[in-house]
Amino acid sequence: MGMTLPSSHTVSSAARKYIVIFFITVFVLIPLFAHDYVLVLVSYGLIYSIVALSVNLLLGYGGLVSFGHAAFFTVGAYSVALLSINAGIYSIDLLIVSGLLISLLTALVIGILCVRHTRIYFMILTFALSEVIHAIIHRTFGAAGLPVPVPISRLHESTLLWMTFQGANRLEFLRGVYYYYILAWFALVVFIYWVLVNSPFGKTLQAVRDNEERAASVGVSVRRIRLLAFMVSGAFTGLAGALWAPLTGVVDPHMIHWDISGEYVFYALLGGVNTFVGPIVGAFILTSLKDAVLSITTYWRFLMGAILVLLVLVIPRGVVGGLLALASRPAGGGALQQAKLLGGLAYLKKILIGSDLRDGV
């Protein structure tokens, strides 16, 4: 039997509207009062939120754990660097769209090979193919990575929308226009995913997640629906990588390392795979926490592992899912808390490998 996620909790439309308006206002006003350091951190949070939503399309709605999404992020980022260096393209809009399309094609090829399987077999295949791309990039372009000349090149004019830049300072470029460019892409991706998961396609994907045999018996093409979801997820992850490249100014092979793919899965788990906004919250929490821990110790991975253990044991539904469950819990419901804690590890096991390995063959 497939994985069945906890049901979503109801939030009133009025409360949802006010929450959305509040966060839109905060994100729009951040460049006006935030320090450069905070602005860069929020920009990373927006980019990684796109990745988290993409991972959760497969994990939360499709029941598939991908340990290879760093490949799509890296393909999108390297596409921007290579097209600007080798093809002489300095239109940032064209570079971003090209990174998305190239990542889409990459996801198509990898997806055809992976969607034949589920659970641990799917996870191993995505991991293995990601490492193949890692080896190709490392051997072809070297360990030092590549510079991203847009928008700082003094020899060529870079364009973004109707504006031109030449020899721009990256922080000034970010504060002036690029932050809002990232924010606009983030808002568009959130809207697309919201429509997608609430569309017949999204409902069909969830039906396949819950019971693929029953879905197939009523005429659903299980492999095709999973392949489409994989392609959308990979394409938008590549979009995030393409947006990331002009912000940082350099791309390198470590971006595709397997532990980065693990972080992307952690975004969704931390926020809550059974909620739409959970992965966004998880991406911002982990991005901020990782930055804070790195300023204190180099052993941040140990702390991340400890947090994951606590997450599974204490709030297996993630931060957002746990808060919603707490808010909706009736009085006197504390007797179920011990059972919920003990069910945490079993819930993670279902996410990662399922209850029967033979189902994934």
N, C-alpha and C positions, 0 to 999 in steps of 0.2 A: 504494500500500500504506500502511496506517495505521501510526502510531507504535507500536513495541514497546518497552516499558521494560525495563531490566535486571531479571533475576529477583531476588526477595527472598532474603536470606541467612537461614539458620536460626540461631535463638537458642534454646538449651535452655529448656524450660518452667520449670525450677528457677531459672535465671539471670533469666529474665523476671519471675518472681514476686518474687525478692528486689529487683530494680530497681524494680518497681512499689511494693513496700512501702516502700522507702527514700524514694522521691519523695513518696509519700502522707504519710509521717511528716514530711518536711521542710516540705511545704506546710501541713500542719495546725499545726505548731509555729511557723511564721514570725511570726505576730502576737505571740507570747509574748516574742520576743527582738529582733525586727528594728526598726530605726528607722522612723519614719513615712515617710521618703523611700523606703526600700527596700520597705516594704509597698505603697506606691502603685505603684512600678515593677513589682513582682510581680503586682499586680492587673491592670495594663495588659497584662503578659505573658500572663496567663490569658485575658483578653478577646481579645487579638490571636491567641492560639493557636486559639480557636474560629474566627476568620476564616481562619487559615491552613489548618486542616483542611477548611473549606468550599471554599476555593479549590482545594485539592488533590483534592477529590472530582471536580471537573471536569478539572483539569490532569493529575494523576497517573493517575486511574482512567478518565477519560473522554477524555483527549487534547484538551481544549478550553481555550484560554487566554482568560480573561475579564479585560478591562480596564475593567470597569464595576461591580465588587463594592463599591466605595465608595458607590455609589448605595443599595444595600441597607442598609449600615451606617448611612448618613445617614437613610434613611427610618425605621429602627428608633429612632434617637436622637431625631429630630424628632417621632415619634409620642409618645414619652414626654413631651417638653416641651409639645406642643400639647394633648394630652389632659389634662394636669395644669393647664394655664393656662386653656384654653377650656371643657373639659368638667367641670372641678372634680373630677377623679379623683385621689385621693391615696393609693390603694392601690398600693404599688410592685409587688406581685405582679401585679396586673391590668394595670398599665402595661407591665411586661416582656412578659407574654403577648400583649398587644395589639400591641406593637412587632413581635413575632415573626409574628403573623398578618397584619398589614398588609404586612410585608416579603414574606411568602409570596404574597400576592395580587399585589404588585408584580413578583415574580419570575415569576409565571404569565404576566402580560401581556408582560413583556420576553422571557421564554423562548419564547413562541409565535412572536415575530418573529425570534428569533436562531437557534434550533436547526435551522432549515432549512439552515443553512450551517455550515461547519467552518473550522478553521485561521484564516488571516488575515481572512477574511470575517466569521467569528464574532467575532473580536477587534475588528474595526472597528465592527461593529454594537453590541456591548456598550459600547464606548467612546462611540459617538455617542449612544446612548439615555441613558447616564449623564450626558452633558453636557446633554441636554434637561432631565433632572430637576434638574440643577445650576442651569440658567437659571430654571426655574420657582420653585425654592426661593429663589434669590437675589432674583428680582423680587418675589416674594410677601411674603417675611419680612425682606428686607433683608440687607445685608452684615454687620451687627453681630451677627446671630444672635439666639437666644432664651435666656432663663434657664431653668433647671430648678428649680422651687421645692421639689421633694421631695429630702431630708427636712428642709430648713432653714427652711421656712415657719413664721413665728410666728403666722400667722392661722388655719392649718388643721393638723389632726393628720394626719401621714403614717403609714401602717401597712405593716409588713413581717412576713409570717407572722402570728404572734399578738402582735407587739410594736407599740407606738405611739411616734411621735417627733413632737416639736414644737419648732422652733427648734434642731434638733440641729446640732452642729459636724460638718462632713463627715469630718474625720480620725477623730474619736471614733466616728462612725457606721461608718466603714470598719473600724476596729480592733475595734469591739464585735461587729458582726454581718455587715456587708455583705461583708467579705472572704470569709467562709465561705459566704455566699449565692452569690457569684461562683464560688467553688471548687466548690460543689455543682452549679451549672449546667455548669461546665467538665467535671466528672467525668461528668455525664449525657450531654453531647454527645459526649465521647470514647467512651463506651460505645455510644451509638447509631451512631456512625460505624464503630466496630469491627465491630458486628453487621452493619451495612449492607454494608460492603465485602466481608465474608466470606459474605454471603447470596447466593442465586441472582440477586438484582437486581445486586449488586456484580460478580459473575462475568459477567453479561450485559453490563454496562456496559463491562467490560474487553474482552470479546469484540468489542463494537462499536468500541472504541478501536483494537484491533489490526487488524480487517478488517471494515468495516461492510458491504461487499458480501456477504461470506460469512455474516455474522450475519443480514442481511436475507433471504438465500436459504433459511435454515432457519426463517423465520417470525418473526424478531424485528422489532418495530416500532421502528426506529432513532430516529425523531423523538420517539416517546413516551418511550422510555427516557432519552433525553437531556433531555427536558423535565422529567421527574420528578427527575432528578439536579440540574438547574438550579434547580428549585423548592426542593428540600431545602437546597442550597447557599446560595441567596439568603435563605431563611427563617432559617437559623442565623447567617448573617452579620448579618441584621437583629437577631437576638437579642443578638449581641455589641454592636451599637450601642445597643440599649435598656439593656443592663447598664452601658455606658460613660457614659450621660447622667447618672444620679444621682451617679456618681463624680466627674465633672468640674464639673458644675453649669452648663454652658453648651453650646449647640450652635450651629454656624455653617456657612455654605456651603462653607468651605474643606475640610471633611470629605469632600466629594464630588469634589474636584479629581482630575484624571486621574492625577497623580503619586502620590496615595494608593492608588489601585487598583494602580499599579505596585509600590508597597511590598508590598501583599498578595500579589502574585505572587512577589515577591522572597522573602517568608517561606518559601514552599514550595520554591523553587529553592535557597535557602541551606541549608535543612535536608536536602533530598533528596526529590524527588517519587516516588521508587521505594520509599519506606519509609513506614510509617504514622506513626511518631513524628517523622519528619524535619521536617515543617512546624511542629510544636510547638517543637522545638529552634531552628529558624530564626526563629520569632517572638520567642522569648526573647533570642536572640543579637542580632537586629537592633534590638529595643526597647532593650536595654541599651547596645548600641554607639551607636545614634543619640543616646541621652540623654547618653552620655559625650562624643561628638564635638560635640554642640551646646553643651556647656559650654566648649568650647575654641575653636571656629570656627563661623561661619555658613555655611561652604562644605561642609556635611556631605554634600550631594548629590554633590559631586565625589568624595568618599571612597567613598560608596556605589557609584558607578559603577565606581571602580577595584576595589572588592571583587568586584563582579559579574564583571568581566573575569577576575580571578584565579580566581574560582570556576569559571568555564567552562573555563579552560585547565588548571587544576590538579586540581580535584575536580568534574568535570561531574555526578557523582551526588549532590552536596551533602555536607554535613558528616557526617551519619549514614550515608548511603550510602557515602561514601568511607572512613569508619572501618570499616564492616563489610567492605568489599571488601579493605581493608588487612589486617584480622584473618584473613580467609579465604584470602589469597593464599598459594599454596604457595611453598616455598623455590625460588629460582632463577627466579621469575616476573618479575624486574625488567626483562627484555628487552621486555616488553609495555608498559612505562611510557610510552615515547615515542609509541607508537601511541594510547594512551589520551589523552595530552595533545592530540595532533593531532585526535582525534575529538571533543574538547570542543565546538568551534564547530559541527561538524556536528550534534551532539546538540541544542544549543540551537536550531539552525535547524529541526530536526524538530519541536521543541516549539512553536515560534512560528508557522511557516508550512508545515511539511510539505515533502516532497520534490517535490510537484507541485501548483502552485496550482490547476490545473484540477480537482483532486479536491474542492476546497471549494465549487465552484459548485452 
